[in-house]
């Protein structure tokens, strides 16, 4: 979700009123009120190409698998915000949204289950667990890879 459909870094920059981020700033944001609040997550912006990608994949009735930032744990407000974003932007129901810790994404892998993710570590773990992974670099590349699999 984040980095594929949702412009998480851009949304953090906008919220903080800055153009540059580093890991310390990002971690501080996630420890703060906004980073652990429902509103930020529910109102985050679309990733460039995210709407185009969603228009392509929604016909396959996908599930959303997203991680809570590790510094947030499984904060209920973060989860609620991500679910609301999916409801409002993707028009999908709560039962189609799975919010977990990053390390647990691989537990959803299986034959014929495709993960689109912007982190290579998640893709490696997913594929090791028996799923098919697509490392999201840009929308056109991801759609092209999906067409080769479907």
Backbone bond lengths (Angstrom), bond angles and torsions (degrees), N, CA, C in turn:
res aa  C-N    CA-C-N  psi(-1)  N-CA   C-N-CA  omega(-1)  CA-C   N-CA-C  phi
1 X - - - 1.453 - - 1.536 109.05 -
2 X 1.350 116.71 -62.46 1.463 120.67 179.21 1.524 109.10 -70.82
3 X 1.310 116.22 129.18 1.457 120.60 -179.52 1.519 113.52 86.03
4 X 1.325 117.17 -6.94 1.467 122.20 177.10 1.531 108.69 -118.39
5 X 1.305 116.89 -58.33 1.465 121.96 177.28 1.530 111.78 -102.40
6 X 1.317 116.38 -34.67 1.465 122.49 -175.56 1.530 110.16 -106.42
7 X 1.317 116.14 131.77 1.467 121.65 176.80 1.525 108.81 -85.40
8 X 1.330 115.97 78.19 1.458 120.69 -176.09 1.524 111.50 -63.61
9 X 1.323 117.85 -49.13 1.466 120.03 -177.60 1.531 111.32 -64.40
10 X 1.313 116.84 -41.86 1.461 119.95 177.10 1.520 111.85 -63.37
11 X 1.323 116.37 -37.14 1.464 120.64 179.35 1.527 111.12 -68.75
12 X 1.332 116.78 -37.23 1.469 119.87 176.20 1.529 109.60 -65.85
13 X 1.331 117.00 -46.32 1.474 120.55 178.68 1.525 111.03 -57.12
14 X 1.315 115.87 -45.23 1.466 120.26 -179.57 1.523 110.47 -62.06
15 X 1.330 116.20 -45.37 1.460 120.39 -178.83 1.529 111.44 -62.28
16 X 1.336 116.04 -40.47 1.466 120.62 -177.58 1.528 112.80 -85.16
17 X 1.329 116.92 -11.27 1.454 120.19 -178.83 1.519 112.74 68.66
18 X 1.332 116.19 40.18 1.459 121.35 -178.99 1.524 110.25 -132.11
19 X 1.305 116.12 165.31 1.467 120.49 176.36 1.514 111.53 -110.71
20 X 1.332 117.39 -8.35 1.465 120.82 -177.53 1.519 110.53 -127.06
21 X 1.329 114.27 141.20 1.459 120.99 176.83 1.521 108.95 -129.53
22 X 1.320 115.63 150.75 1.459 121.38 167.25 1.521 106.54 -134.83
23 X 1.316 117.07 172.80 1.466 119.88 -174.17 1.526 112.23 -60.54
24 X 1.321 117.29 -35.73 1.464 120.12 178.53 1.519 112.13 -63.53
25 X 1.322 116.26 -42.76 1.472 120.49 178.47 1.525 110.16 -65.52
26 X 1.333 116.15 -42.90 1.469 120.54 -179.71 1.525 110.42 -62.75
27 X 1.343 116.94 -47.70 1.470 120.27 179.23 1.525 110.93 -61.35
28 X 1.330 116.84 -41.56 1.460 120.34 177.95 1.519 111.67 -61.41
29 X 1.325 115.88 -40.03 1.462 120.11 177.91 1.525 110.55 -61.90
30 X 1.335 116.48 -45.76 1.461 120.06 -178.67 1.524 112.72 -68.16
31 X 1.321 117.65 -22.93 1.465 120.78 175.66 1.526 111.98 -83.23
32 X 1.319 116.34 -16.42 1.460 120.66 -175.71 1.514 113.66 -86.02
33 X 1.309 113.95 177.78 1.466 121.15 -176.72 1.527 112.63 -60.48
34 X 1.326 117.56 -44.80 1.471 120.05 -178.42 1.520 111.35 -66.56
35 X 1.326 117.20 -43.98 1.462 121.23 -177.07 1.509 114.27 -67.35
36 X 1.318 116.43 -19.76 1.464 119.92 177.56 1.529 111.20 -111.79
37 X 1.317 115.92 15.59 1.460 120.02 -178.48 1.518 112.64 -104.88
38 X 1.290 116.08 151.21 1.464 122.55 -179.01 1.525 112.02 -61.49
39 X 1.319 117.22 -43.06 1.465 121.52 -171.82 1.528 112.75 -59.53
40 X 1.331 117.78 -46.03 1.466 119.80 -178.86 1.521 110.63 -56.98
41 X 1.316 116.30 -48.22 1.468 120.72 -175.62 1.521 111.45 -69.35
42 X 1.311 116.97 -37.70 1.467 120.74 -179.37 1.524 112.03 -69.38
43 X 1.332 117.02 -26.63 1.461 120.98 -174.23 1.526 113.86 -108.89
44 X 1.314 118.31 10.06 1.467 121.15 179.40 1.530 109.94 -60.12
45 X 1.321 115.40 153.07 1.461 120.23 -177.93 1.519 113.16 -83.65
46 X 1.307 114.94 165.29 1.463 122.00 176.90 1.526 110.13 -73.47
47 X 1.304 116.50 143.10 1.463 122.68 170.29 1.526 108.10 -70.20
48 X 1.320 116.44 148.02 1.461 120.57 175.31 1.528 108.85 -56.58
49 X 1.306 116.92 125.25 1.465 121.52 -177.96 1.518 113.99 83.86
50 X 1.319 117.37 -4.81 1.460 120.88 -177.76 1.520 113.66 -62.49
51 X 1.320 116.69 -42.61 1.468 119.74 179.72 1.524 110.71 -65.34
52 X 1.321 116.77 -40.38 1.469 120.89 177.94 1.524 110.34 -62.50
53 X 1.321 117.33 -43.96 1.464 121.04 178.96 1.529 110.18 -63.44
54 X 1.328 117.18 -44.44 1.464 119.74 -179.92 1.527 111.26 -62.33
55 X 1.328 117.20 -41.72 1.474 119.63 178.20 1.529 110.77 -58.04
56 X 1.322 116.88 -35.25 1.458 120.16 179.65 1.530 111.77 -74.87
57 X 1.321 118.02 -45.46 1.469 119.35 -172.28 1.526 114.57 -84.97
58 X 1.331 118.48 -19.43 1.471 118.69 -174.32 1.523 112.79 -62.98
59 X 1.328 118.00 -24.42 1.461 120.94 178.46 1.532 112.06 -63.37
60 X 1.321 116.97 -20.50 1.464 121.49 -178.63 1.527 112.17 -93.87
61 X 1.321 116.40 6.56 1.470 122.88 178.20 1.536 111.52 53.40
62 X 1.329 116.70 58.49 1.466 119.72 -176.43 1.521 113.13 -73.72
63 X 1.308 114.39 158.86 1.456 122.91 168.86 1.526 106.64 -96.55
64 X 1.296 117.29 150.39 1.460 121.70 173.68 1.525 107.50 -98.36
65 X 1.321 115.50 129.22 1.462 122.33 175.35 1.519 106.41 -121.14
66 X 1.307 116.72 113.79 1.457 121.34 -176.05 1.516 109.62 -134.33
67 X 1.319 115.02 151.87 1.461 120.24 179.96 1.523 110.47 -103.75
68 X 1.321 114.65 144.77 1.461 120.19 166.37 1.523 106.38 -78.39
69 X 1.318 118.64 141.28 1.465 118.54 174.05 1.526 109.79 -55.54
70 X 1.326 116.54 138.90 1.467 120.20 -174.43 1.522 112.10 -57.95
71 X 1.323 118.14 -33.20 1.461 119.60 179.91 1.526 112.26 -71.77
72 X 1.324 117.64 -16.48 1.469 121.56 178.01 1.524 111.99 -90.88
73 X 1.339 116.95 -14.47 1.452 118.86 -172.22 1.517 108.64 62.65
74 X 1.291 117.21 -150.47 1.465 120.75 176.09 1.525 108.98 -101.14
75 X 1.308 115.87 56.97 1.456 122.24 -178.10 1.529 110.18 -59.55
76 X 1.312 116.28 126.19 1.468 121.39 -176.91 1.525 112.59 -60.26
77 X 1.329 117.62 -33.11 1.468 120.44 -179.96 1.528 111.05 -71.08
78 X 1.332 116.83 -36.51 1.466 120.58 176.86 1.527 109.37 -66.11
79 X 1.329 115.85 -46.84 1.466 120.55 178.93 1.528 109.92 -58.90
80 X 1.326 116.99 -46.28 1.465 120.74 179.89 1.525 110.58 -59.77
81 X 1.327 117.34 -42.59 1.459 120.75 179.55 1.517 112.55 -63.04
82 X 1.326 116.82 -41.53 1.466 120.24 179.06 1.532 110.65 -66.71
83 X 1.316 116.63 -40.55 1.467 120.50 177.94 1.531 110.07 -63.84
84 X 1.320 116.98 -42.38 1.469 120.46 177.88 1.525 111.03 -63.42
85 X 1.342 117.87 -40.13 1.463 120.47 177.64 1.528 109.57 -59.22
86 X 1.318 116.12 -45.02 1.473 120.17 179.72 1.521 111.27 -63.75
87 X 1.312 116.96 -42.36 1.469 120.53 178.62 1.526 110.92 -62.02
88 X 1.320 116.09 -47.98 1.463 120.76 -173.94 1.524 113.37 -75.81
89 X 1.318 118.11 -33.75 1.462 121.41 -174.56 1.522 114.06 -101.64
90 X 1.323 116.75 -33.86 1.466 120.39 -177.73 1.518 112.19 -102.38
91 X 1.326 115.91 -14.44 1.470 121.76 -178.06 1.529 111.82 60.66
92 X 1.334 114.93 42.97 1.463 119.74 176.31 1.523 109.04 -118.97
93 X 1.313 114.91 161.32 1.454 121.67 -175.67 1.529 111.58 -90.31
94 X 1.315 115.19 163.61 1.466 122.74 -177.87 1.525 111.95 -55.92
95 X 1.332 117.74 -35.73 1.467 120.16 -177.79 1.526 112.63 -71.42
96 X 1.326 117.74 -5.53 1.464 121.82 176.52 1.529 111.49 -101.21
97 X 1.325 116.33 4.97 1.463 121.80 -176.36 1.526 108.81 -120.07
98 X 1.320 115.95 122.83 1.462 122.63 179.55 1.523 108.39 -117.84
99 X 1.325 116.42 116.06 1.460 121.58 -179.70 1.528 107.23 -112.73
100 X 1.328 115.90 120.78 1.462 121.80 -174.61 1.527 109.55 -137.64
101 X 1.317 116.14 177.17 1.460 120.46 168.09 1.522 108.06 -76.04
102 X 1.320 117.56 149.83 1.461 121.97 -176.75 1.521 111.77 -51.84
103 X 1.310 117.47 -44.44 1.466 121.63 -176.56 1.528 112.60 -63.26
104 X 1.314 117.61 -17.72 1.464 121.44 -177.17 1.526 113.94 -95.65
105 X 1.319 118.06 -3.79 1.468 119.90 179.50 1.522 111.20 -56.67
106 X 1.315 116.49 -40.98 1.469 121.18 -176.60 1.524 112.36 -59.31
107 X 1.318 117.74 -22.45 1.466 121.07 -179.65 1.529 112.61 -68.06
108 X 1.313 117.67 -12.21 1.463 122.38 178.95 1.528 111.91 -95.90
109 X 1.336 116.91 -3.92 1.472 121.47 -176.40 1.520 111.06 -70.58
110 X 1.315 115.27 152.94 1.455 121.74 176.14 1.512 109.79 -176.05
111 X 1.294 114.88 172.09 1.465 120.63 179.50 1.528 109.43 -57.55
112 X 1.302 116.04 134.46 1.468 123.23 178.57 1.531 114.35 65.69
113 X 1.326 117.31 16.62 1.462 120.52 175.61 1.523 107.38 -107.84
114 X 1.324 115.63 123.08 1.460 122.04 -174.41 1.525 109.93 -104.91
115 X 1.325 115.49 130.67 1.460 121.65 172.75 1.521 108.41 -107.39
116 X 1.319 116.07 128.20 1.462 122.00 170.85 1.520 105.61 -106.09
117 X 1.323 116.84 119.23 1.462 120.79 -174.46 1.521 109.39 -146.33
118 X 1.315 116.29 150.88 1.462 120.01 179.95 1.524 113.16 -95.79
119 X 1.323 117.92 6.45 1.468 121.86 178.33 1.526 110.00 -116.74
120 X 1.321 116.00 121.85 1.466 120.73 -177.02 1.526 112.14 -62.30
121 X 1.323 118.21 -32.43 1.468 120.70 178.87 1.531 110.40 -61.67
122 X 1.320 116.84 -41.92 1.466 120.10 178.07 1.519 111.07 -63.90
123 X 1.327 117.17 -39.18 1.466 121.23 179.44 1.523 110.08 -65.47
124 X 1.331 117.49 -45.98 1.478 120.50 179.06 1.526 111.06 -58.89
125 X 1.331 116.97 -47.22 1.466 120.74 -179.51 1.526 110.86 -64.31
126 X 1.310 117.27 -39.71 1.460 122.72 179.50 1.522 110.55 -61.68
127 X 1.320 115.86 -48.56 1.463 120.45 -179.24 1.524 111.23 -66.61
128 X 1.328 117.89 -36.76 1.469 121.02 176.54 1.523 111.44 -63.77
129 X 1.332 115.96 -27.24 1.467 120.97 179.55 1.525 112.38 -88.65
130 X 1.340 117.54 3.18 1.460 120.36 174.42 1.512 116.26 103.56
131 X 1.321 117.90 3.09 1.459 120.79 178.92 1.519 111.87 -95.90
132 X 1.314 115.70 175.79 1.461 122.63 175.72 1.521 107.67 -106.85
133 X 1.322 116.27 129.94 1.454 120.41 -177.38 1.512 113.08 -116.63
134 X 1.319 115.43 144.57 1.463 122.66 172.77 1.521 106.93 -123.82
135 X 1.333 115.64 116.96 1.458 120.05 175.58 1.529 107.97 -77.40
136 X 1.313 115.58 114.60 1.470 121.04 -177.45 1.523 110.10 -79.53
137 X 1.331 115.07 115.30 1.459 122.36 174.89 1.524 109.03 -110.22
138 X 1.326 115.35 -42.38 1.457 121.22 174.08 1.526 108.42 -155.89
139 X 1.301 115.66 163.16 1.460 121.43 -173.65 1.520 112.99 -62.38
140 X 1.320 117.58 -45.95 1.467 119.77 -177.77 1.520 111.70 -60.43
141 X 1.323 117.38 -42.92 1.463 121.41 178.89 1.529 111.05 -64.48
142 X 1.317 116.54 -42.56 1.466 120.43 -179.77 1.526 110.84 -64.05
143 X 1.316 117.67 -45.37 1.468 120.65 179.08 1.525 110.22 -63.07
144 X 1.309 117.72 -41.53 1.468 121.28 178.43 1.529 110.60 -60.34
145 X 1.334 116.93 -44.40 1.463 120.10 178.20 1.528 111.42 -64.77
146 X 1.317 116.68 -40.67 1.467 120.27 178.02 1.518 111.32 -61.45
147 X 1.322 117.09 -43.34 1.465 120.47 179.24 1.520 110.88 -60.11
148 X 1.324 117.49 -32.10 1.455 121.20 177.88 1.520 113.41 -73.93
149 X 1.320 116.99 -17.62 1.466 121.63 -178.55 1.524 113.18 -99.98
150 X 1.312 116.85 -26.01 1.472 120.77 -171.97 1.514 110.65 -95.70
